[in-house]
């Protein structure tokens, strides 16, 4: 796993300062028993606001109230001062006691809302904490700072795609989609095999819990927490209905329509054949491949436009407020990935159409009901763990949600 590679692509700082509201700066702190809170990395290098010893001590004191791991759980805080505000993420007592970087904060203008970064900052901080050993994170900080504004712009499906783009979280999902449930200690071993070092499981799992993809709980008689899959997550190459509708209603020239229909029929037949031949391998290869397209913001902007129907290439620069060269570069990526087709009509105008629509899908893992019974019968999991997971699956079944909505309506 390349933990230095965040799901979001790096982008030009100057242009994005104009397009997005950027925090004044980002700082990483750790606790020193003699000096107190120490700034170990910051960006920009000239950043001074909020880094004076008095402020740092106050921030650290608020985040670390309590002396037990339970009272010092990882968490987000928003703090207001006279001339600035802070969005703060504390990594928890475990990081603190190890003498590793345990706090990341963003310095904001006094009129900015720190809650805007409530999802973005924990994910950025996670990348730092996972690379805390040997100070690997220091060179990542400027890049992560640039990415923070873009992260706040991510759509829900991009956030889900970012889970599948992370090799460790993808490996965890593969394990859970196969077996449904795993003890935390076994998961730590899986992560160790993937990363080559021990890391905080809670940090890795937090986004999955928040999205409702997994649940965690304690089972009597087991020495470690148990993780359960409640929703399977993957990306499929679906047929673009809006594109097909536009083609059938003659919104593109007939020669373009014919070439598109012939090519996409063949394309989707071959895709379905791959799924039938080896469903698991195809799903995970596609998850890794397609997630990257969805997390490239420039590519994703083109994808979103084409989801509403075919476009002439010459119209995209004005729609995207970018150059023709940029459009060509990103369209080539989509074409190489088998997502977009470029077809010229008889007049030489180039039309762009979606060959497929990459769609993030979450489904109820019904197959894991029988799988859990089989694992219990084979004595691979204990009865309490099996029973608990079956109860979790029952509680997370879509019918339960529908039943609750019906009752609320009554």
N, C-alpha and C positions, 0 to 999 in steps of 0.2 A: 504493500500500500504506500503510495506517495502522499504522505500526510501534508507535505508542503504544497500540494496541488489542490487548491480549493475548487469546489464545483463551479464557481463563477469565473469566467475568463477575465484576465486583466484587461484594463482599458485605459485609454489616454486620459491622464488626470486633468489636463487643462480643459479639454472639451467637455468632460463630464462635470467639472465644477460649474460650467455654464448651464448644463442640462439638469443637474440634480443638486439638491441642498446637501452640502458636505459638512460634517462636524468640524469643529475647529482643530481637533486632533484626537489621537488615540494614545493611551499610555498603558504599560504593563508594569505591575508592581509585585514584589514578593516581600515577605517578612524577614527581617534580620533581628536576632535577639539583642544585639547591641545597638543597632542604629534605628530600629523600628521599620516602618515601611520604606522600601527602596525602589526607585524607578529603575527597571532593568532595560526598558526599551520604550521609545516614544517616536511619534511622527506627527507633524513635521519636526525636524531636529531642533527648530527654534521654539517649540512649544514650551511655555512656562506656566500658563494659566492652570490652576488647580494642582500644581505639582510642588508647591511649597510644603515644608514639613508639617505645618499646623493643619493644613487642609488634608494632606495625605493621612495623617494620624486620625483625624476626625472621620474620614471616609472609611478607613480600615476598622475603626472602633464600632461604627454603625453596622458594618457588614458582619463583624465577627462577635457580636453579642452572644454570650454563652460559651461554655467550655467543653461541650460534648459534640460528637459528630452529628447527633440528632438536631441539636440547636444551631449548628453551623453548617447547614446543608447548602449546596450550591444554589444561588439565586440572584435575581435581578433587583436592583434598587434605583430609584430616581431621587436625586438630591438637588436642592436649590440653594444657591449662594447669591450674594448681591449682584455680582457682575457676570455670572455664568451659571450653567446647570451641568450636572453630570448624569450620564447613564452608566451604571456600574454593574458589573457581573463578577460575583465572588465564586471561586471554584470549590469552596468547601474546606473543612478542617483537615481532610486528608492531604490536600495539596499544601496547605499552610504548614503542617507539622513536618513535611518532608523538605521544607526550605525551598520549594519550587515556586515559580510564579503562580500566584493564586488569585490575582485580581486584574481585571481589564476594565478600563473605563474610557468613555468618549466625553470629550469636553464640548459643550454646546453653547450656543448663544443664549442669553437670558430669556428670550421669547420662544425658544424651541421646546417642543414636547418630547421629553426623553422616551415616552412610551412608544414612539415611532420605531424605536430600536429594540423593542422588547423581544422580538423574534430574531432579529439580525445579530445583536450583540452576543447572545449565548452561543450561536453557531460559530461566529468569528472567534470568540474566546476558546471554544472547544478545539479549534485548529491550533491555537497557541498552546493550550494545556497538553494536547497530545504530542506536541513537539518540544515539551519543556526540558527534557533531559538533553544534556550537552549543548544547551542554548541554541538548538536548531531553529527555534521560532523567531529569533532576532531578525534574521534576514527576511522573514515572511511579513513582518509587521507593516512596512510601507505598502506592500501589495494588498494586504488584508484591509488596510485603511481605505484604499481606493475602492475596494469592492463593497464596502459597507453601504454606500448609498444605493448601489445597484441592487443589493440584497433586499432593501426595503421596497423595491419596485417589483419583486418577484410575484407572479401569479400563484394561486394554490397548486396548480399542476406542476409548476416549476419547482416549488418546494418539495413536492412528492418526487419529482425527477431527481432532485439533488440527493435524496436518500439512495436512489438506485445508482447514482454516479459515484458514491463513496464505496470503495472496494470492501471495507470492513463491514459496513452496514448491509451491503449487498450479500456478503457471505453469511451474515446473521439471518437475513431473510431467506436465503436458500436453505439453511438448516431448519428454520421454523416452518417454512412451507412444505418441507419434507416430513418433519416429525411433530410439528405443532407446539411442543413444549420442551423446555430445556432448563436445567438448573443453572444458576448464575456462575457457579464454580466451573461447570463444563463450558459455559460460554466464554469465560475468561481464558480457558485453554485454547478455544477456537480463535479468539482474538489474538492471543499470543502467537499462534501458528501463522496467522495472517500478517501480523505487524512485526513480530520478532521481539516484542517486549510487552511487559504488563502495563495496562492502562486502566483507567477508571471506567468500569462497565456502565455506570450510571450516566456518565457524560456522553457515551456513544448512543445509549438507548433513549435518552431524553426526547429527541424529536419524534421517534417512533411512538412513544407513549402519547405525546401531545397530539399527534395526528390520528390516534385511535387505531394504529396498526398492530400494536402489541399491548398487553396488559401484564402487570407484575403482581406478585403476591407471595405471602408466606404460607407454607403448608406444614401442619403439625408433623413432627418427626423428621423433617428435612433440615439440614444444617445451613442451607443457603436459600436465598430467594429464588422463586421460579418465574420464568418468563413464558408468556403464552402468546401465540399468534391469534389475533381477532379478525384481521383483514389481510388477504393476500394482495400484493402490490406488484404490478408489472406494466410494461408499455407494449401496446399492440400497433401494428400497421393496419389501421382500419381504412375502409373505403370512404373517400371524401364525398359525402352525399350532396353537398352544395355544388361541388364540381360536376358530378354526374348530372345533377338537375340542370345546371347551366348548359352542359353539352347537349342534353336531350331537348331542351327548349330552344336550341339553335342560337344561343348567345355567343357562340364562336363560329367561325367559318366552317362549312361542312368538311373540308379537307383536314382541318385541325381536329374536328370531332371524330372523324373516322380513325385517324392515326392514334388518337388518345384512347379510344375504346378498344382497339385491337391490342395496344401495348398493355393497358391496365388489366385486361382480362387475363392475358398470359402471366403478367406480374403477380397477380393475386392467386392464381392457380398454383404457381410455383411456391408462393409464400405459405399457402395452406398445406401443400405437400411437405414442406419443411417442418411445419408444426406437427403434422401427423407422424412424420418419421421419428422425430426426437423432440417432443414437446419441451422438456426441461432444458435441454441444451439451447434450443432456439430462443426460448423466453429469456434466458440469462445473457446470451450473446446480444440479443436485441436490446435488453435493458441497458447494458453498458454502452452500446452504440448510440441508441436514440436519445438517451439522457443528455449526451454531450451537445446534440443539436438543440435541445430544448433549453439548455443552460447558456447557450451562446446568444446573448441578447439581440445582436444584429440579425442573426439567422432567425431567431424566434419572431422578431418583428415582421419579417417577410412571411413566415409560416402563418402568422395570425391573419395577415391580409389575404393570403391565398385560401384560407379556410372559408372565406365568404364567397369565393368563386374565382374563376380564371382572371388573369390580368395581362395586359400587354406590358412587356418589359420596360418600354420607354416611359410608362406612367409611374413606375415605382420610385424613382429618385424624388419626385415632388411629393408623393405620398409619405415617404419616409424621411424627407428633409435631409437627404444625403446625396453623395455624388454617384454618377453612373458607374465609376470604377468600383466603388464599394458595393453597389448592387450586384455587379457582375461577379465579384469575388465571393459574395455570400450565396448567390444563386448557384454557383459552381459547387459549393459545399453541399447544398441540398440535392443537387443533381447527382453528385457522386455518391451520396448516401441513399439514392433510390427513392427520394421523397418528392422531387419535383421533375417535371418534364418540360423541355423547351421545344416548341413546335412552331415553325414558320408557316404562314399562310401564303397564298399565291402572290400576294403583293409584297412579300418579304418581311412583313411585320412579325416579330417574335412574340408568341403567347406563352405564358407560364401557367401550368396546371399542376395540381397536386396528384402525384401518382399514388400516394397514400397519405393518410392523416395520422401521424404518431399520436396516440391517445393513451394517457396514463389511466390505468384501470385498477380499481380496488374491488375485490369480490369476497364474499363470505366463504371461508375455506371448508366447505361441507365435507370434502374428502377426508379431512382430518378426524372426523368422528370415528370412522372405521379404523383409521390409522392408529388412533389412541387406544382403541380396544385391542388391536393387534400387538402394539407395544407392551401393553399390560399383560396380555396372554403369553408373550415371549419373555416376560420378566425383565424388560428393559427399562420400565418405569414402575414405581411403586403404586399401589392401589389408590392412596390418598391423592397423589399427583394426577393420576388418570381421572379420578372422580372430580377433582377440582377443575381440571381443564374442560371436562364435559359440561360442567356447570357454567364455566366461562363462555363456552361456545353457545350454550342455550341462551344465556343472558345477552349475548351480542348478536343473536340471530336477527335478521332484518324484520321478521314478524313481530319481535318484541318492541322495536322502535315504532312500527306501524300501530301496534296495539296501544302504546302509550299515547300516540297522537290522537287516536280515536277516542280514548278515554278523556283526553284534555278537551276535545271538541264537544263531548257530551257534557 
